[in-house]
Amino acid sequence: MATRELRKLCVFCGASTGTDPVYMASAKQLGECFVRENIGLVYGGGTVGLMGEVARTVQGGLGDEGVLGVLPEALAPREVSGTLIGRTHIVADMHTRKAMMAQHADGFIAMPGGFGTLEELMEVLTWQQLGFHTKPVALFNVNGFFDPLLAFFGHAVTEGFVRPHHSNVIVSADPGELIDKMRAFQREGGGPGLCTCVCRCGLCVVSVESCSGQHTRGTAR
């Protein structure tokens, strides 16, 4: 079976450390796995919490070119302490941040985090469900953190709100196994991919084929 190339992976995770030291240790473990596999990091651009730990670890092994951060200007005071890590793009808003991270990544990994992490995860899962991309989406299930979310996915399937094949998220508590599963991931029926530009209306998610770069509010979907 052919495997997909993973040059850069986007990591969604908390700007906090969590209450259990296992979370920071696992962030470092994931970063070390990226270095061993020569996989670049795309992330939210912060320097604190889990996201800072992953980024510093990858930077230590792959240099500045191995880390691409995308940081909304308004969040800089709360998500940055000290020097920025790697190459950092300062953008206008959250929508631009998420769109840019998605465009540059070959797949997505969610680590423990809060509402922002959950929002980012659910958006790329929804885009995958709708066929806007065919990139793998994975949960680094440290300490069983995502078990309640996985139970919700199962409940949504049982109640008829999610199709079974849309809930098949890659899950592992081992970063090496997680990346192996992402390389082997195949999905049928995907669309042509994410838009290569960020729509000025702040709402559009369109395919490459239909993207003209001149969208208006009326084309949002």
Number of C-alpha atoms within 10 A of each C-alpha: 5 8 12 15 12 18 16 20 23 23 28 25 28 25 24 17 21 15 8 9 9 13 23 21 15 23 26 21 18 26 26 20 18 25 20 13 13 16 21 26 28 28 29 29 28 28 23 20 20 25 28 27 24 27 32 21 21 28 23 15 15 19 16 17 12 22 25 25 24 22 25 20 13 13 15 15 9 11 20 18 12 7 8 16 20 21 17 18 16 17 15 12 14 19 15 20 21 20 20 21 23 23 18 17 20 24 25 24 23 22 26 26 21 13 10 14 18 17 13 18 21 14 12 21 23 13 19 22 19 14 19 22 25 23 26 25 23 23 23 26 21 20 13 11 16 18 13 10 11 16 11 12 20 17 13 15 16 12 10 10 10 15 15 13 11 15 15 13 15 18 22 17 16 15 23 17 14 19 25 12 17 25 18 13 16 15 13 8 12 16 18 15 18 22 23 18 17 22 22 13 13 16 16 19 19 24 17 16 12 10 17 13 13 11 19 13 12 9 12 13 8
